[in-house]
Amino acid sequence: MFTIELTLKHTAMPLSVQKKDQGEAEALYNSIAEGLRSSSAQLVEITCDQQPHKRISILGGEIAAVQIFEKSGTATASGRPPGFFALSSDQ
């Protein structure tokens, strides 16, 4: 399962959808990344393979970042899921 995660401007919580097929996931990622490059204000509509009734519609100009990663049965070595950043409690 591949996860496409979107970070929105002025929003701390990311949005994500899952795709079963790597080709579909990469095509969606490339489509969104191309929209970021062009600063498009078009509506982006995304569906999720894991939860078929889950749909996301976002104004393309509000997307700040997009990432794709393969969701495995375990988290990373640190015990945290992959993401753009991680806050550490180590001082």
DSSP file (Angstrom, degrees, kcal/mol; ACC not computed):
  #  RESIDUE AA STRUCTURE BP1 BP2  ACC     N-H-->O    O-->H-N    N-H-->O    O-->H-N    TCO  KAPPA ALPHA  PHI   PSI    X-CA   Y-CA   Z-CA
    1    1 A M              0   0    0      0, 0.0    70,-3.2     0, 0.0     2,-0.4   0.000 360.0 360.0 360.0 134.0    0.0    0.0    0.0
    2    2 A F  E     -AB  19  70A   0     17,-3.2    17,-3.1    68,-0.3     2,-0.5  -0.911 360.0-150.2-112.1 136.3    1.3    3.4   -1.0
    3    3 A T  E     -AB  18  69A   0     66,-3.3    66,-2.1    -2,-0.4     2,-0.6  -0.903   4.4-161.3-109.6 131.6    0.4    6.6    0.9
    4    4 A I  E     -AB  17  68A   0     13,-2.7    13,-2.0    -2,-0.5     2,-0.5  -0.964  16.3-166.5-108.7 118.9    0.2   10.0   -0.7
    5    5 A E  E     -AB  16  67A   0     62,-2.7    62,-2.1    -2,-0.6     2,-0.4  -0.917   4.4-160.8-114.5 131.1    0.3   12.7    2.0
    6    6 A L  E     -AB  15  66A   0      9,-3.7     9,-2.6    -2,-0.5     2,-0.5  -0.912   4.5-157.2-112.2 134.2   -0.6   16.3    1.4
    7    7 A T  E     - B   0  65A   0     58,-2.6    57,-3.1    -2,-0.4    58,-1.7  -0.949  17.2-151.4-107.5 129.0    0.4   19.2    3.6
    8    8 A L  E >   - B   0  63A   0     -2,-0.5     3,-1.4     3,-0.3    55,-0.2  -0.695  23.5 -98.5-101.1 152.1   -1.8   22.3    3.3
    9    9 A K  T 3  S+     0   0    0     53,-2.8    -1,-0.1    -2,-0.3     3,-0.1  -0.422 107.4   7.2 -63.2 139.3   -0.9   25.9    3.8
   10   10 A H  T 3  S+     0   0    0      1,-0.1     2,-0.4    -2,-0.1    -1,-0.3   0.673 109.2 105.1  62.7  20.7   -1.9   27.2    7.2
   11   11 A T    <   -     0   0    0     -3,-1.4    -3,-0.3     1,-0.1    -1,-0.1  -0.991  52.4-164.8-134.5 126.5   -2.9   23.7    8.4
   12   12 A A  S    S+     0   0    0     -2,-0.4    -1,-0.1    -5,-0.1    -2,-0.0   0.789  72.1  76.2 -79.8 -27.7   -0.9   21.5   10.8
   13   13 A M  S    S-     0   0    0     -6,-0.0    -5,-0.3     1,-0.0     2,-0.1  -0.744  75.6-140.3 -92.7 123.6   -2.7   18.3   10.0
   14   14 A P        -     0   0    0      0, 0.0     2,-0.4     0, 0.0    -7,-0.2  -0.373   8.5-134.2 -76.3 159.2   -1.8   16.5    6.7
   15   15 A L  E     -A    6   0A   0     -9,-2.6    -9,-3.7    -2,-0.1     2,-0.3  -0.882  27.5-177.0-108.0 144.7   -4.3   14.8    4.5
   16   16 A S  E     -A    5   0A   0     -2,-0.4     2,-0.3   -11,-0.3   -11,-0.2  -0.993  16.6-172.4-145.2 152.2   -3.6   11.4    3.1
   17   17 A V  E     -A    4   0A   0    -13,-2.0   -13,-2.7    -2,-0.3     2,-0.4  -0.943  20.8-131.1-134.2 158.2   -5.0    8.7    0.8
   18   18 A Q  E     -A    3   0A   0     -2,-0.3    31,-3.3   -15,-0.2    32,-0.5  -0.893  14.6-167.4-114.3 143.1   -3.8    5.2    0.0
   19   19 A K  E     -A    2   0A   0    -17,-3.1   -17,-3.2    -2,-0.4    29,-0.0  -0.989  13.8-154.7-126.5 136.9   -3.2    3.6   -3.3
   20   20 A K  S    S+     0   0    0     -2,-0.4     2,-0.4   -19,-0.2    -1,-0.1   0.879  79.1  65.5 -76.2 -39.2   -2.7   -0.2   -3.8
   21   21 A D  S  > S-     0   0    0      1,-0.1     4,-2.3   -19,-0.1     5,-0.2  -0.721  71.0-146.9 -94.2 130.7   -0.8    0.1   -7.1
   22   22 A Q  H  > S+     0   0    0     -2,-0.4     4,-2.7     1,-0.2     5,-0.2   0.884 100.4  54.6 -61.6 -39.4    2.6    1.8   -7.2
   23   23 A G  H  > S+     0   0    0      2,-0.2     4,-2.2     1,-0.2    -1,-0.2   0.910 109.5  46.3 -61.8 -43.5    1.9    3.1  -10.7
   24   24 A E  H  > S+     0   0    0      2,-0.2     4,-2.4     1,-0.2    -1,-0.2   0.914 112.8  50.6 -63.9 -43.2   -1.3    4.8   -9.7
   25   25 A A  H  X S+     0   0    0     -4,-2.3     4,-2.5     1,-0.2    -2,-0.2   0.918 112.4  45.7 -62.5 -44.6    0.4    6.3   -6.6
   26   26 A E  H  X S+     0   0    0     -4,-2.7     4,-2.8     2,-0.2    -1,-0.2   0.866 111.3  52.8 -68.9 -35.3    3.3    7.7   -8.6
   27   27 A A  H  X S+     0   0    0     -4,-2.2     4,-2.2    -5,-0.2    -2,-0.2   0.915 111.7  46.0 -64.1 -42.4    0.9    9.1  -11.2
   28   28 A L  H  X S+     0   0    0     -4,-2.4     4,-2.4     2,-0.2     5,-0.2   0.927 113.1  49.8 -64.9 -45.2   -1.1   10.9   -8.5
   29   29 A Y  H  X S+     0   0    0     -4,-2.5     4,-2.9     1,-0.2     5,-0.2   0.940 112.5  47.2 -57.5 -48.7    2.1   12.1   -6.9
   30   30 A N  H  X S+     0   0    0     -4,-2.8     4,-2.4     1,-0.2    -1,-0.2   0.870 110.5  52.8 -63.2 -37.2    3.4   13.4  -10.2
   31   31 A S  H  X S+     0   0    0     -4,-2.2     4,-1.7     2,-0.2    -1,-0.2   0.923 113.4  42.5 -63.4 -45.1    0.1   15.1  -11.0
   32   32 A I  H  X S+     0   0    0     -4,-2.4     4,-1.9     2,-0.2    -2,-0.2   0.909 113.6  52.0 -69.1 -41.9    0.0   16.9   -7.7
   33   33 A A  H  X S+     0   0    0     -4,-2.9     4,-2.1     1,-0.2    -2,-0.2   0.893 108.2  52.0 -61.7 -39.2    3.7   17.9   -7.9
   34   34 A E  H  X S+     0   0    0     -4,-2.4     4,-1.8     1,-0.2    -1,-0.2   0.889 107.4  53.0 -63.6 -38.7    3.1   19.3  -11.4
   35   35 A G  H  X>S+     0   0    0     -4,-1.7     5,-2.0     1,-0.2     4,-0.6   0.862 107.4  51.8 -62.8 -36.1    0.3   21.3  -10.0
   36   36 A L  H ><5S+     0   0    0     -4,-1.9     3,-0.7     1,-0.2    -2,-0.2   0.900 108.1  51.6 -66.1 -40.6    2.7   22.7   -7.4
   37   37 A R  H 3<5S+     0   0    0     -4,-2.1    -2,-0.2     1,-0.2    -1,-0.2   0.867 114.8  41.8 -63.7 -36.5    5.2   23.7  -10.1
   38   38 A S  H 3<5S-     0   0    0     -4,-1.8    -1,-0.2    -5,-0.1    -2,-0.2   0.474 103.1-129.6 -91.3  -1.8    2.5   25.6  -12.0
   39   39 A S  T <<5 -     0   0    0     -3,-0.7    -3,-0.2    -4,-0.6    22,-0.1   0.896  40.6-172.3  53.0  43.3    0.9   27.2   -9.0
   40   40 A S      < -     0   0    0     -5,-2.0    -1,-0.2    20,-0.1    -2,-0.0  -0.375  28.5-158.7 -70.0 141.6   -2.4   26.0  -10.3
   41   41 A A        +     0   0    0     19,-0.2    -1,-0.1    20,-0.1     2,-0.1   0.088  52.1 126.6-104.7  20.7   -5.6   27.1   -8.6
   42   42 A Q  S    S-     0   0    0     17,-0.1    18,-3.7     1,-0.1     2,-0.4  -0.352  70.0 -98.3 -77.1 159.8   -7.6   24.1  -10.0
   43   43 A L  E     -C   59   0B   0     16,-0.2     2,-0.5    17,-0.1    16,-0.2  -0.650  33.7-153.1 -78.4 129.6   -9.6   21.8   -7.8
   44   44 A V  E     -C   58   0B   0     14,-3.7    14,-2.8    -2,-0.4     2,-0.5  -0.925   9.2-167.0-106.4 121.8   -7.7   18.5   -7.0
   45   45 A E  E     -C   57   0B   0     -2,-0.5     2,-0.4    12,-0.2    12,-0.2  -0.946   8.4-179.4-113.8 127.2  -10.0   15.5   -6.4
   46   46 A I  E     -C   56   0B   0     10,-3.2    10,-2.9    -2,-0.5     2,-0.3  -0.965  10.2-161.1-129.3 140.0   -8.4   12.4   -4.9
   47   47 A T  E     -C   55   0B   0     -2,-0.4     2,-0.4     8,-0.2     8,-0.2  -0.825  16.3-129.4-116.3 160.7   -9.9    9.0   -3.9
   48   48 A C        -     0   0    0      6,-1.5     6,-0.2     3,-0.5   -29,-0.2  -0.902   5.4-158.1-113.4 135.6   -8.6    6.4   -1.6
   49   49 A D  S    S+     0   0    0    -31,-3.3   -30,-0.2    -2,-0.4    -1,-0.1   0.831  95.0  51.4 -78.0 -33.5   -8.2    2.7   -2.4
   50   50 A Q  S    S+     0   0    0    -32,-0.5    -1,-0.1     1,-0.3   -31,-0.1   0.892 122.6  29.2 -73.0 -38.9   -8.2    1.5    1.2
   51   51 A Q  S >  S-     0   0    0    -33,-0.2     3,-2.5     1,-0.1    -3,-0.5  -0.851  76.5-166.4-120.7  91.7  -11.4    3.4    2.1
   52   52 A P  T 3  S+     0   0    0      0, 0.0    -4,-0.1     0, 0.0    -1,-0.1   0.725  85.4  52.5 -56.2 -26.4  -13.4    3.6   -1.1
   53   53 A H  T 3  S+     0   0    0     -6,-0.1     2,-0.5    -4,-0.0    -4,-0.1   0.490  84.8 104.6 -89.6  -1.7  -15.9    6.2    0.2
   54   54 A K    <   +     0   0    0     -3,-2.5    -6,-1.5    -6,-0.2     2,-0.4  -0.701  46.1 169.3 -83.3 122.7  -13.1    8.5    1.2
   55   55 A R  E     -C   47   0B   0     -2,-0.5     2,-0.4    -8,-0.2    -8,-0.2  -0.989  17.0-162.2-133.8 142.4  -12.7   11.5   -1.2
   56   56 A I  E     -C   46   0B   0    -10,-2.9   -10,-3.2    -2,-0.4     2,-0.5  -0.991   4.0-172.9-126.5 132.0  -10.7   14.6   -0.8
   57   57 A S  E     +C   45   0B   0     -2,-0.4     2,-0.4   -12,-0.2   -12,-0.2  -0.993  15.0 171.7-124.1 124.5  -11.2   17.8   -2.9
   58   58 A I  E     -C   44   0B   0    -14,-2.8   -14,-3.7    -2,-0.5     2,-0.6  -0.978  39.6-114.0-134.7 142.1   -8.6   20.6   -2.4
   59   59 A L  E >   -C   43   0B   0     -2,-0.4     3,-2.7   -16,-0.2     4,-0.3  -0.685  31.8-134.9 -73.3 121.2   -7.9   23.8   -4.2
   60   60 A G  G >  S+     0   0    0    -18,-3.7     3,-1.3    -2,-0.6   -19,-0.2   0.765 100.5  62.7 -52.4 -33.1   -4.5   23.2   -5.8
   61   61 A G  G 3  S+     0   0    0      1,-0.2    -1,-0.3   -19,-0.2   -20,-0.1   0.619  96.7  60.2 -69.6 -12.2   -3.1   26.6   -4.7
   62   62 A E  G <  S+     0   0    0     -3,-2.7   -53,-2.8   -54,-0.1     2,-0.5   0.502  78.7 103.2 -93.3  -5.7   -3.5   25.6   -1.0
   63   63 A I  E <   +B    8   0A   0     -3,-1.3   -55,-0.2    -4,-0.3     3,-0.1  -0.672  42.0 177.3 -81.6 125.9   -1.2   22.6   -1.2
   64   64 A A  E     -     0   0A   0    -57,-3.1     2,-0.3    -2,-0.5   -56,-0.2   0.784  64.5  -4.5 -95.6 -34.0    2.2   23.3    0.3
   65   65 A A  E     -B    7   0A   0    -58,-1.7   -58,-2.6     2,-0.0     2,-0.3  -0.991  53.8-158.0-158.1 157.0    3.8   19.9   -0.1
   66   66 A V  E     +B    6   0A   0     -2,-0.3     2,-0.3   -60,-0.2   -60,-0.2  -0.997  12.6 178.9-139.0 142.5    3.2   16.3   -1.2
   67   67 A Q  E     -B    5   0A   0    -62,-2.1   -62,-2.7    -2,-0.3     2,-0.4  -0.980  12.8-154.2-141.0 156.0    5.0   13.1   -0.4
   68   68 A I  E     +B    4   0A   0     -2,-0.3     2,-0.3   -64,-0.2   -64,-0.2  -0.989  20.2 163.0-129.0 138.4    4.7    9.5   -1.3
   69   69 A F  E     -B    3   0A   0    -66,-2.1   -66,-3.3    -2,-0.4     2,-0.5  -0.991  39.9-107.7-152.1 155.4    5.8    6.5    0.8
   70   70 A E  E     -B    2   0A   0     -2,-0.3     2,-0.7   -68,-0.2   -68,-0.3  -0.724  31.4-138.3 -85.8 125.9    5.2    2.8    1.0
   71   71 A K        -     0   0    0    -70,-3.2     2,-0.2    -2,-0.5     4,-0.1  -0.749  28.4-179.1 -87.1 116.5    3.1    1.9    4.0
   72   72 A S        -     0   0    0     -2,-0.7   -70,-0.0     2,-0.4     0, 0.0  -0.511  43.8 -96.8-106.5 179.1    4.5   -1.3    5.5
   73   73 A G  S    S+     0   0    0     -2,-0.2     2,-0.3     2,-0.0    -2,-0.0   0.683 106.1  48.9 -70.1 -18.2    3.4   -3.3    8.6
   74   74 A T  S    S-     0   0    0      1,-0.1    -2,-0.4     0, 0.0     3,-0.1  -0.828  81.1-121.6-121.5 160.5    5.9   -1.5   10.8
   75   75 A A        -     0   0    0     -2,-0.3    -1,-0.1     1,-0.2    -2,-0.0  -0.203  50.0 -70.7 -84.1-176.0    6.9    2.1   11.4
   76   76 A T    >   -     0   0    0      4,-1.5     3,-2.1     1,-0.1    -1,-0.2  -0.114  56.5 -89.9 -69.9 175.3   10.4    3.4   10.9
   77   77 A A  T 3  S+     0   0    0      1,-0.3    -1,-0.1     2,-0.1    -2,-0.1   0.796 128.5  57.3 -59.1 -29.7   13.3    2.5   13.2
   78   78 A S  T 3  S-     0   0    0      2,-0.2    -1,-0.3     1,-0.1    -2,-0.0   0.573 116.0-115.2 -78.5  -7.5   12.4    5.5   15.5
   79   79 A G  S <  S+     0   0    0     -3,-2.1    -2,-0.1     1,-0.3    -1,-0.1   0.467  82.6 111.6  86.9   0.7    8.9    4.1   15.9
   80   80 A R  S    S-     0   0    0     -5,-0.0    -4,-1.5     1,-0.0    -1,-0.3  -0.822  72.4-112.8-107.7 147.4    7.4    7.1   14.1
   81   81 A P        -     0   0    0      0, 0.0    -6,-0.1     0, 0.0   -10,-0.0  -0.378  47.9 -86.8 -70.1 158.1    5.7    7.1   10.8
   82   82 A P        +     0   0    0      0, 0.0     2,-0.3     0, 0.0   -13,-0.1  -0.298  64.3 146.5 -62.9 151.1    7.5    8.9    7.9
   83   83 A G        -     0   0    0     -3,-0.1     3,-0.1     1,-0.1    -3,-0.0  -0.959  60.9 -87.7-168.6-178.1    6.7   12.6    7.6
   84   84 A F  S    S-     0   0    0     -2,-0.3     2,-0.3     1,-0.2    -1,-0.1   0.813 104.6  -5.6 -76.6 -30.6    8.1   15.9    6.7
   85   85 A F        -     0   0    0     -3,-0.0     2,-0.4     2,-0.0    -1,-0.2  -0.979  58.9-149.4-156.3 164.1    9.5   16.6   10.2
   86   86 A A        -     0   0    0     -2,-0.3     2,-0.5    -3,-0.1    -3,-0.0  -0.996  13.7-139.0-140.6 134.3    9.5   15.2   13.6
   87   87 A L        -     0   0    0     -2,-0.4     2,-0.4     2,-0.0    -2,-0.0  -0.801  22.2-149.6 -91.5 132.3    9.7   17.0   16.9
   88   88 A S        -     0   0    0     -2,-0.5    -2,-0.0     2,-0.1     0, 0.0  -0.830  16.6-155.5-106.4 140.6   12.0   15.3   19.4
   89   89 A S        +     0   0    0     -2,-0.4     2,-0.3     2,-0.0    -1,-0.1   0.480  63.9 112.9 -88.5  -3.6   11.5   15.4   23.2
   90   90 A D              0   0    0      1,-0.1    -2,-0.1     0, 0.0     0, 0.0  -0.527 360.0 360.0 -70.1 131.1   15.3   14.7   23.6
   91   91 A Q              0   0    0     -2,-0.3    -1,-0.1     0, 0.0    -2,-0.0   0.403 360.0 360.0-107.7 360.0   16.9   17.8   25.1
